[in-house]
Amino acid sequence: MNRTVQQQQLNEDLTWDIAIIGGGATGLGAAVDAASRGFKTILLEKYDFASGTSSRSTKLVHGGVRYLQQGNIKLVMEALKERGLLLQNAPHLVHNQAFLLPSYKWWETPFYGLGLKIYDWMAGKLGLGASRFLSKEETLKQAPTLNPEELRGAILYHDGQFDDARLAIDLAKTASAHGAVLLNYFPVTALLKNDGKLEGLVAVDEQTKKQYNIKARAIINATGVFSDDVMNMDDPGHESMISPSQGIHLVVDKEFLPGNAAILIPKTDDGRVLFAVPWHNKVVLGTTDTPVDHATTEPVPKEEEIEFILKHSALYLSRDPQRSDIKSMFAGLRPLVKGKTQKTAALSRDHLIITSDSGLITITGGKWTTYRKMAEDVINIAIKENSLEEKKCITGTLMISGHDQLQIDPMSVSEKDIAYCVANEMCMTVEDYLSRRTRHLLLDARSAIAAAPQVAAVMAGLLAKDSNWITHQLEAFDRIAKQHLPS
Ligand SMILES: Cc1cc2nc3c(=O)[nH]c(=O)nc-3n(C[C@H](O)[C@H](O)[C@H](O)COP(=O)(O)OP(=O)(O)OC[C@H]3O[C@@H](n4cnc5c(N)ncnc54)[C@H](O)[C@@H]3O)c2cc1C
């Protein structure tokens, strides 16, 4: 998947079957689905693939124990099925992760134990292993740094864990392998209409500043927390639909949670969920659920969110993580669909698909785990609403690119890997490489800042860029990287 090759396939005379706006989990999933059914598909992403929410998740492929607690059976059943399919179709990026749900009160073991037995049962033949009770001794053997005071034991259960941005890149490669054209740094700036009906879109190649009119029979808005902006291009009077909610994560050294098990605290003393998940030899602590007024491209963790995670992690870990222990932190915005209540923890995690009078199909909500089902649903709707030829969805058993290849080390700064990502993964900036082709910035921001000059120099050589480009890239990266560290 080479950007120049992708770009050369843009042809303003062509009418695409399906054009997708947005290259996060939702848009990329839709591109894989559409292209693998044989539709002429194009996807345009304003910045880099997965540069929005889709690279900033908790990295769980899960049914959502929490949603079970809320009684959302349909959502959990669907997500558990998708969890199983993703593990089969992307075994290089998703693995079975053991979780401990520790109990400190007498009622927690039977209460959560029963819930998790139901969770096992709901997963059916796609289950990842039966949950079981652990004694206090067994619990501490699996998680020696868990606070032992008043600990009664734990329930061990299984969910999936993955690398979100890598999956996004591999989905893009899968779509491309099936004939889709995908372009990053290619914002959609307007929609084209004829007689009140959509017939295309206007997009700009940020590399050349050239503007394109792209015609398509179906147009899908998959812009996550920015869905309202694209809906405004279609209908300036449209009522806002998205209520963004920020979630942050802190990344600390593995010594805070040695061993392989992750920890789930289903209800902190102020009623929130807390995860501590091993990830690429570090530990991710999170998350929060903070309503925000406006969506921004680079959301920054708020002081009170950092404090919340540090304080509550300290209650459950024998060594209290301090600010100075934070290797990196990252914030993402959930594209929650507005409900009657403004409390974001209660808004729908389910996905929603709406078609406007002009034919714009907007898909939003959902979660990474269910991206495949969301894609299947939205392409079915695109077929129906635009009289496209009926073709069956094949993604249930479609292997995702990269499953038969060696994986790039998540902290790599090797020339070979940089060259590979530039030539084959549309890696255009220093941040693309350090944040999403590898995960260096999310795992250790200081180390990523130190590595940036070397990455910039290698990329400049590969992309035939001058020293101004290097200076500009390093300044831009520095600005973003600093937001990954507490002040
Ligand atoms: C804190 C947090 C933790 C989460 N953890 C999990 C988890 O563990 N497991 C799980 O399953 N789910 C999780 N989720 C949910 C999951 O990450 C999201 O549901 C998913 O990433 C949303 O993907 P998306 O494609 O809809 O949005 P995005 O990833 O935001 O993608 C939208 C894209 O549209 C692009 N765009 C915007 N405007 C334009 C335009 N005009 N032209 C072209 N492109 C445009 C943006 O640049 C962006 O890349 C989490 C979410 C958050 C916030």
The ligand as a Gaussian input file, in Angstrom:
#p B3LYP/6-31G(d) Opt

LIG

0 1
 C      -10.710000       6.113000      26.023000
 C      -11.299000       5.118000      25.078000
 C      -11.069000       3.762000      25.264000
 C      -11.625000       2.839000      24.405000
 N      -11.321000       1.533000      24.579000
 C      -11.848000       0.613000      23.767000
 C      -11.480000      -0.743000      23.920000
 O      -10.655000      -1.098000      24.762000
 N      -12.061000      -1.629000      23.084000
 C      -12.965000      -1.277000      22.141000
 O      -13.487000      -2.155000      21.470000
 N      -13.301000       0.020000      21.927000
 C      -12.748000       0.970000      22.711000
 N      -13.035000       2.285000      22.516000
 C      -13.930000       2.661000      21.414000
 C      -13.193000       2.741000      20.072000
 O      -11.884000       3.216000      20.218000
 C      -13.985000       3.667000      19.139000
 O      -15.324000       3.248000      19.094000
 C      -13.429000       3.654000      17.717000
 O      -12.049000       3.853000      17.704000
 C      -14.115000       4.747000      16.908000
 O      -13.612000       4.690000      15.615000
 P      -14.135000       5.679000      14.492000
 O      -13.546000       5.234000      13.210000
 O      -15.621000       5.754000      14.545000
 O      -13.596000       7.112000      14.917000
 P      -12.122000       7.721000      14.758000
 O      -11.073000       6.748000      15.103000
 O      -12.093000       9.010000      15.504000
 O      -11.994000       7.994000      13.210000
 C      -12.618000       9.060000      12.555000
 C      -11.660000       9.593000      11.525000
 O      -12.315000      10.526000      10.683000
 C      -11.340000      11.467000      10.268000
 N      -12.000000      12.666000       9.744000
 C      -12.684000      13.610000      10.434000
 N      -13.132000      14.557000       9.598000
 C      -12.739000      14.205000       8.349000
 C      -12.892000      14.797000       7.058000
 N      -13.544000      15.943000       6.890000
 N      -12.337000      14.166000       6.005000
 C      -11.679000      12.995000       6.135000
 N      -11.498000      12.393000       7.350000
 C      -12.029000      12.997000       8.431000
 C      -10.553000      11.718000      11.542000
 O       -9.304000      12.308000      11.274000
 C      -10.468000      10.325000      12.147000
 O       -9.277000       9.657000      11.811000
 C      -12.460000       3.256000      23.341000
 C      -12.683000       4.617000      23.140000
 C      -12.087000       5.546000      23.985000
 C      -12.296000       6.987000      23.755000

